[in-house]
Amino acid sequence: MPRANSRLRHGAAMLLIAVVVAACQVPGMASGGAGGATVSPAPVATPNDAAPFAVRVTATGASPLAVGATVGFKLSTAVSGYANLYLINTSGQVLMLAENLVVTAGRDALYPLPADGVALQATPPAGRDLVILLVTREPFLGFATRPGYTHTRPAGLPYSAAAFVAQLDEATAALPPASWSISEYWIDIVETA
């Protein structure tokens, strides 16, 4: 299934997308406490203890990631399905990076691809961001798409971190337990010297 862009349901997110696409970076990619202190965002999504398959997300760049550096993600899954990628930073911003990316069992997928027309860059302040990968066996009715529609452009979501996690937990609780799995990855962002 080729990737295509969906229309957003929220006007505020559309404004953010225009800025993101024009600048080819995602504002809020980094976050943190004062003085460069590392602070972990909370809360985190509920894992699926009944998942019969594993998924994993990691950054493709160096760790820690310097402010201004480009970052991508490697998505791994033990079953074919649909990858949904989200980011929560400690300032409370929630970004949907992509939804319903087709992934193949045993083959790593990369996000973003050059064809996506997106470049993700770490922005100040320094700190920790949480990346969440949700893989489902069927298309996921997520936060900015309809079932079966692939969305590859980052979008700001109108939720606090806690409200987003509650919505994600509610959405996954409605799925058959064997049909989804979730993984989290902390990405450390540091100021450049």
C-alpha positions as protocol buffer text, in pm:
chain_id: "A"
residue {
  index: 1
  type: MET
  ca { x: 0 y: 0 z: 0 }
}
residue {
  index: 2
  type: PRO
  ca { x: 163 y: 333 z: -98 }
}
residue {
  index: 3
  type: ARG
  ca { x: 191 y: 601 z: 164 }
}
residue {
  index: 4
  type: ALA
  ca { x: -48 y: 892 z: 136 }
}
residue {
  index: 5
  type: ASN
  ca { x: -131 y: 1187 z: 358 }
}
residue {
  index: 6
  type: SER
  ca { x: -458 y: 1217 z: 545 }
}
residue {
  index: 7
  type: ARG
  ca { x: -654 y: 1527 z: 628 }
}
residue {
  index: 8
  type: LEU
  ca { x: -633 y: 1641 z: 988 }
}
residue {
  index: 9
  type: ARG
  ca { x: -935 y: 1661 z: 1212 }
}
residue {
  index: 10
  type: HIS
  ca { x: -801 y: 1948 z: 1422 }
}
residue {
  index: 11
  type: GLY
  ca { x: -743 y: 2300 z: 1285 }
}
residue {
  index: 12
  type: ALA
  ca { x: -467 y: 2378 z: 1536 }
}
residue {
  index: 13
  type: ALA
  ca { x: -275 y: 2072 z: 1426 }
}
residue {
  index: 14
  type: MET
  ca { x: -306 y: 2186 z: 1063 }
}
residue {
  index: 15
  type: LEU
  ca { x: -129 y: 2512 z: 1147 }
}
residue {
  index: 16
  type: LEU
  ca { x: 152 y: 2316 z: 1315 }
}
residue {
  index: 17
  type: ILE
  ca { x: 182 y: 2092 z: 1010 }
}
residue {
  index: 18
  type: ALA
  ca { x: 222 y: 2392 z: 779 }
}
residue {
  index: 19
  type: VAL
  ca { x: 510 y: 2516 z: 994 }
}
residue {
  index: 20
  type: VAL
  ca { x: 663 y: 2168 z: 1019 }
}
residue {
  index: 21
  type: VAL
  ca { x: 649 y: 2096 z: 647 }
}
residue {
  index: 22
  type: ALA
  ca { x: 781 y: 2440 z: 554 }
}
residue {
  index: 23
  type: ALA
  ca { x: 1075 y: 2412 z: 793 }
}
residue {
  index: 24
  type: CYS
  ca { x: 1130 y: 2038 z: 738 }
}
residue {
  index: 25
  type: GLN
  ca { x: 1162 y: 1980 z: 1110 }
}
residue {
  index: 26
  type: VAL
  ca { x: 933 y: 1894 z: 1395 }
}
residue {
  index: 27
  type: PRO
  ca { x: 908 y: 2151 z: 1674 }
}
residue {
  index: 28
  type: GLY
  ca { x: 909 y: 1993 z: 2018 }
}
residue {
  index: 29
  type: MET
  ca { x: 1128 y: 1700 z: 1918 }
}
residue {
  index: 30
  type: ALA
  ca { x: 1329 y: 1761 z: 2232 }
}
residue {
  index: 31
  type: SER
  ca { x: 1235 y: 1861 z: 2581 }
}
residue {
  index: 32
  type: GLY
  ca { x: 1376 y: 1875 z: 2926 }
}
residue {
  index: 33
  type: GLY
  ca { x: 1425 y: 2052 z: 3252 }
}
residue {
  index: 34
  type: ALA
  ca { x: 1612 y: 2367 z: 3335 }
}
residue {
  index: 35
  type: GLY
  ca { x: 1987 y: 2370 z: 3323 }
}
residue {
  index: 36
  type: GLY
  ca { x: 2004 y: 2070 z: 3090 }
}
residue {
  index: 37
  type: ALA
  ca { x: 1876 y: 1832 z: 3356 }
}
residue {
  index: 38
  type: THR
  ca { x: 1731 y: 1511 z: 3219 }
}
residue {
  index: 39
  type: VAL
  ca { x: 1368 y: 1463 z: 3312 }
}
residue {
  index: 40
  type: SER
  ca { x: 1157 y: 1165 z: 3209 }
}
residue {
  index: 41
  type: PRO
  ca { x: 809 y: 1245 z: 3079 }
}
residue {
  index: 42
  type: ALA
  ca { x: 516 y: 1066 z: 3234 }
}
residue {
  index: 43
  type: PRO
  ca { x: 287 y: 882 z: 3206 }
}
residue {
  index: 44
  type: VAL
  ca { x: 368 y: 593 z: 2972 }
}
residue {
  index: 45
  type: ALA
  ca { x: 136 y: 366 z: 2777 }
}
residue {
  index: 46
  type: THR
  ca { x: 9 y: 40 z: 2922 }
}
residue {
  index: 47
  type: PRO
  ca { x: 194 y: -262 z: 2779 }
}
residue {
  index: 48
  type: ASN
  ca { x: 2 y: -556 z: 2630 }
}
residue {
  index: 49
  type: ASP
  ca { x: 100 y: -857 z: 2842 }
}
residue {
  index: 50
  type: ALA
  ca { x: -109 y: -1080 z: 2613 }
}
residue {
  index: 51
  type: ALA
  ca { x: 76 y: -977 z: 2295 }
}
residue {
  index: 52
  type: PRO
  ca { x: 203 y: -1288 z: 2115 }
}
residue {
  index: 53
  type: PHE
  ca { x: 464 y: -1085 z: 1925 }
}
residue {
  index: 54
  type: ALA
  ca { x: 733 y: -830 z: 2003 }
}
residue {
  index: 55
  type: VAL
  ca { x: 795 y: -487 z: 1852 }
}
residue {
  index: 56
  type: ARG
  ca { x: 1082 y: -244 z: 1900 }
}
residue {
  index: 57
  type: VAL
  ca { x: 1163 y: 117 z: 1816 }
}
residue {
  index: 58
  type: THR
  ca { x: 1511 y: 274 z: 1827 }
}
residue {
  index: 59
  type: ALA
  ca { x: 1665 y: 595 z: 1698 }
}
residue {
  index: 60
  type: THR
  ca { x: 1886 y: 569 z: 1390 }
}
residue {
  index: 61
  type: GLY
  ca { x: 2115 y: 853 z: 1499 }
}
residue {
  index: 62
  type: ALA
  ca { x: 2385 y: 879 z: 1761 }
}
residue {
  index: 63
  type: SER
  ca { x: 2292 y: 869 z: 2128 }
}
residue {
  index: 64
  type: PRO
  ca { x: 2262 y: 1111 z: 2293 }
}
residue {
  index: 65
  type: LEU
  ca { x: 2130 y: 1327 z: 2011 }
}
residue {
  index: 66
  type: ALA
  ca { x: 2261 y: 1684 z: 1981 }
}
residue {
  index: 67
  type: VAL
  ca { x: 2017 y: 1972 z: 1935 }
}
residue {
  index: 68
  type: GLY
  ca { x: 1988 y: 2035 z: 1561 }
}
residue {
  index: 69
  type: ALA
  ca { x: 2076 y: 1679 z: 1464 }
}
residue {
  index: 70
  type: THR
  ca { x: 1851 y: 1487 z: 1229 }
}
residue {
  index: 71
  type: VAL
  ca { x: 1691 y: 1176 z: 1373 }
}
residue {
  index: 72
  type: GLY
  ca { x: 1500 y: 885 z: 1230 }
}
residue {
  index: 73
  type: PHE
  ca { x: 1359 y: 568 z: 1377 }
}
residue {
  index: 74
  type: LYS
  ca { x: 1402 y: 197 z: 1309 }
}
residue {
  index: 75
  type: LEU
  ca { x: 1084 y: -3 z: 1360 }
}
residue {
  index: 76
  type: SER
  ca { x: 1105 y: -379 z: 1414 }
}
residue {
  index: 77
  type: THR
  ca { x: 820 y: -627 z: 1445 }
}
residue {
  index: 78
  type: ALA
  ca { x: 779 y: -1003 z: 1461 }
}
residue {
  index: 79
  type: VAL
  ca { x: 449 y: -990 z: 1264 }
}
residue {
  index: 80
  type: SER
  ca { x: 338 y: -799 z: 958 }
}
residue {
  index: 81
  type: GLY
  ca { x: 98 y: -517 z: 1031 }
}
residue {
  index: 82
  type: TYR
  ca { x: 68 y: -143 z: 1076 }
}
residue {
  index: 83
  type: ALA
  ca { x: 310 y: 79 z: 1269 }
}
residue {
  index: 84
  type: ASN
  ca { x: 188 y: 386 z: 1458 }
}
residue {
  index: 85
  type: LEU
  ca { x: 455 y: 620 z: 1596 }
}
residue {
  index: 86
  type: TYR
  ca { x: 403 y: 891 z: 1859 }
}
residue {
  index: 87
  type: LEU
  ca { x: 625 y: 1123 z: 2062 }
}
residue {
  index: 88
  type: ILE
  ca { x: 565 y: 1277 z: 2406 }
}
residue {
  index: 89
  type: ASN
  ca { x: 802 y: 1540 z: 2541 }
}
residue {
  index: 90
  type: THR
  ca { x: 836 y: 1664 z: 2897 }
}
residue {
  index: 91
  type: SER
  ca { x: 675 y: 1998 z: 2817 }
}
residue {
  index: 92
  type: GLY
  ca { x: 353 y: 1808 z: 2757 }
}
residue {
  index: 93
  type: GLN
  ca { x: 352 y: 1825 z: 2377 }
}
residue {
  index: 94
  type: VAL
  ca { x: 226 y: 1517 z: 2198 }
}
residue {
  index: 95
  type: LEU
  ca { x: 311 y: 1450 z: 1834 }
}
residue {
  index: 96
  type: MET
  ca { x: 174 y: 1188 z: 1602 }
}
residue {
  index: 97
  type: LEU
  ca { x: 476 y: 1112 z: 1385 }
}
residue {
  index: 98
  type: ALA
  ca { x: 309 y: 853 z: 1160 }
}
residue {
  index: 99
  type: GLU
  ca { x: 14 y: 616 z: 1154 }
}
residue {
  index: 100
  type: ASN
  ca { x: -60 y: 294 z: 968 }
}
residue {
  index: 101
  type: LEU
  ca { x: 282 y: 248 z: 811 }
}
residue {
  index: 102
  type: VAL
  ca { x: 286 y: -98 z: 656 }
}
residue {
  index: 103
  type: VAL
  ca { x: 553 y: -314 z: 825 }
}
residue {
  index: 104
  type: THR
  ca { x: 670 y: -664 z: 739 }
}
residue {
  index: 105
  type: ALA
  ca { x: 758 y: -934 z: 990 }
}
residue {
  index: 106
  type: GLY
  ca { x: 1132 y: -972 z: 1040 }
}
residue {
  index: 107
  type: ARG
  ca { x: 1221 y: -669 z: 824 }
}
residue {
  index: 108
  type: ASP
  ca { x: 1320 y: -340 z: 982 }
}
residue {
  index: 109
  type: ALA
  ca { x: 1131 y: -35 z: 858 }
}
residue {
  index: 110
  type: LEU
  ca { x: 1267 y: 319 z: 872 }
}
residue {
  index: 111
  type: TYR
  ca { x: 1079 y: 640 z: 945 }
}
residue {
  index: 112
  type: PRO
  ca { x: 1092 y: 888 z: 791 }
}
residue {
  index: 113
  type: LEU
  ca { x: 1178 y: 781 z: 438 }
}
residue {
  index: 114
  type: PRO
  ca { x: 1302 y: 1040 z: 185 }
}
residue {
  index: 115
  type: ALA
  ca { x: 973 y: 999 z: -4 }
}
residue {
  index: 116
  type: ASP
  ca { x: 784 y: 1113 z: 308 }
}
residue {
  index: 117
  type: GLY
  ca { x: 922 y: 1467 z: 262 }
}
residue {
  index: 118
  type: VAL
  ca { x: 988 y: 1496 z: 636 }
}
residue {
  index: 119
  type: ALA
  ca { x: 1309 y: 1560 z: 827 }
}
residue {
  index: 120
  type: LEU
  ca { x: 1293 y: 1526 z: 1204 }
}
residue {
  index: 121
  type: GLN
  ca { x: 1538 y: 1744 z: 1395 }
}
residue {
  index: 122
  type: ALA
  ca { x: 1607 y: 1768 z: 1766 }
}
residue {
  index: 123
  type: THR
  ca { x: 1515 y: 2111 z: 1902 }
}
residue {
  index: 124
  type: PRO
  ca { x: 1597 y: 2275 z: 2236 }
}
residue {
  index: 125
  type: PRO
  ca { x: 1578 y: 2247 z: 2527 }
}
residue {
  index: 126
  type: ALA
  ca { x: 1788 y: 1945 z: 2613 }
}
residue {
  index: 127
  type: GLY
  ca { x: 1618 y: 1658 z: 2796 }
}
residue {
  index: 128
  type: ARG
  ca { x: 1436 y: 1329 z: 2727 }
}
residue {
  index: 129
  type: ASP
  ca { x: 1155 y: 1249 z: 2489 }
}
residue {
  index: 130
  type: LEU
  ca { x: 946 y: 935 z: 2483 }
}
residue {
  index: 131
  type: VAL
  ca { x: 878 y: 763 z: 2150 }
}
residue {
  index: 132
  type: ILE
  ca { x: 593 y: 510 z: 2142 }
}
residue {
  index: 133
  type: LEU
  ca { x: 556 y: 246 z: 1871 }
}
residue {
  index: 134
  type: LEU
  ca { x: 222 y: 66 z: 1845 }
}
residue {
  index: 135
  type: VAL
  ca { x: 201 y: -217 z: 1591 }
}
residue {
  index: 136
  type: THR
  ca { x: -142 y: -357 z: 1506 }
}
residue {
  index: 137
  type: ARG
  ca { x: -237 y: -648 z: 1283 }
}
residue {
  index: 138
  type: GLU
  ca { x: -515 y: -441 z: 1119 }
}
residue {
  index: 139
  type: PRO
  ca { x: -519 y: -69 z: 1030 }
}
residue {
  index: 140
  type: PHE
  ca { x: -549 y: 141 z: 1347 }
}
residue {
  index: 141
  type: LEU
  ca { x: -817 y: 407 z: 1384 }
}
residue {
  index: 142
  type: GLY
  ca { x: -573 y: 648 z: 1539 }
}
residue {
  index: 143
  type: PHE
  ca { x: -560 y: 1017 z: 1611 }
}
residue {
  index: 144
  type: ALA
  ca { x: -536 y: 1172 z: 1262 }
}
residue {
  index: 145
  type: THR
  ca { x: -638 y: 901 z: 1019 }
}
residue {
  index: 146
  type: ARG
  ca { x: -916 y: 672 z: 917 }
}
residue {
  index: 147
  type: PRO
  ca { x: -870 y: 293 z: 898 }
}
residue {
  index: 148
  type: GLY
  ca { x: -639 y: 182 z: 618 }
}
residue {
  index: 149
  type: TYR
  ca { x: -504 y: 529 z: 548 }
}
residue {
  index: 150
  type: THR
  ca { x: -132 y: 585 z: 595 }
}
residue {
  index: 151
  type: HIS
  ca { x: -24 y: 917 z: 743 }
}
residue {
  index: 152
  type: THR
  ca { x: 347 y: 1010 z: 730 }
}
residue {
  index: 153
  type: ARG
  ca { x: 346 y: 1381 z: 819 }
}
residue {
  index: 154
  type: PRO
  ca { x: 397 y: 1470 z: 1186 }
}
residue {
  index: 155
  type: ALA
  ca { x: 107 y: 1645 z: 1354 }
}
residue {
  index: 156
  type: GLY
  ca { x: 66 y: 1805 z: 1692 }
}
residue {
  index: 157
  type: LEU
  ca { x: -216 y: 1642 z: 1885 }
}
residue {
  index: 158
  type: PRO
  ca { x: -450 y: 1846 z: 2109 }
}
residue {
  index: 159
  type: TYR
  ca { x: -393 y: 1630 z: 2417 }
}
residue {
  index: 160
  type: SER
  ca { x: -188 y: 1658 z: 2732 }
}
residue {
  index: 161
  type: ALA
  ca { x: 51 y: 1366 z: 2781 }
}
residue {
  index: 162
  type: ALA
  ca { x: -184 y: 1206 z: 3036 }
}
residue {
  index: 163
  type: ALA
  ca { x: -492 y: 1253 z: 2814 }
}
residue {
  index: 164
  type: PHE
  ca { x: -310 y: 1108 z: 2511 }
}
residue {
  index: 165
  type: VAL
  ca { x: -197 y: 801 z: 2704 }
}
residue {
  index: 166
  type: ALA
  ca { x: -552 y: 753 z: 2836 }
}
residue {
  index: 167
  type: GLN
  ca { x: -689 y: 775 z: 2479 }
}
residue {
  index: 168
  type: LEU
  ca { x: -423 y: 534 z: 2350 }
}
residue {
  index: 169
  type: ASP
  ca { x: -493 y: 289 z: 2634 }
}
residue {
  index: 170
  type: GLU
  ca { x: -868 y: 311 z: 2564 }
}
residue {
  index: 171
  type: ALA
  ca { x: -815 y: 251 z: 2190 }
}
residue {
  index: 172
  type: THR
  ca { x: -587 y: -50 z: 2244 }
}
residue {
  index: 173
  type: ALA
  ca { x: -813 y: -197 z: 2513 }
}
residue {
  index: 174
  type: ALA
  ca { x: -1087 y: -218 z: 2249 }
}
residue {
  index: 175
  type: LEU
  ca { x: -862 y: -430 z: 2022 }
}
residue {
  index: 176
  type: PRO
  ca { x: -831 y: -809 z: 2048 }
}
residue {
  index: 177
  type: PRO
  ca { x: -538 y: -872 z: 2287 }
}
residue {
  index: 178
  type: ALA
  ca { x: -342 y: -1080 z: 2034 }
}
residue {
  index: 179
  type: SER
  ca { x: -369 y: -810 z: 1767 }
}
residue {
  index: 180
  type: TRP
  ca { x: -132 y: -543 z: 1897 }
}
residue {
  index: 181
  type: SER
  ca { x: 196 y: -480 z: 2073 }
}
residue {
  index: 182
  type: ILE
  ca { x: 367 y: -166 z: 2199 }
}
residue {
  index: 183
  type: SER
  ca { x: 725 y: -51 z: 2257 }
}
residue {
  index: 184
  type: GLU
  ca { x: 875 y: 264 z: 2405 }
}
residue {
  index: 185
  type: TYR
  ca { x: 1211 y: 431 z: 2350 }
}
residue {
  index: 186
  type: TRP
  ca { x: 1364 y: 720 z: 2544 }
}
residue {
  index: 187
  type: ILE
  ca { x: 1564 y: 960 z: 2330 }
}
residue {
  index: 188
  type: ASP
  ca { x: 1813 y: 1185 z: 2510 }
}
residue {
  index: 189
  type: ILE
  ca { x: 1871 y: 1532 z: 2361 }
}
residue {
  index: 190
  type: VAL
  ca { x: 2179 y: 1737 z: 2459 }
}
residue {
  index: 191
  type: GLU
  ca { x: 2280 y: 2096 z: 2391 }
}
residue {
  index: 192
  type: THR
  ca { x: 2557 y: 2142 z: 2136 }
}
residue {
  index: 193
  type: ALA
  ca { x: 2891 y: 2264 z: 2271 }
}
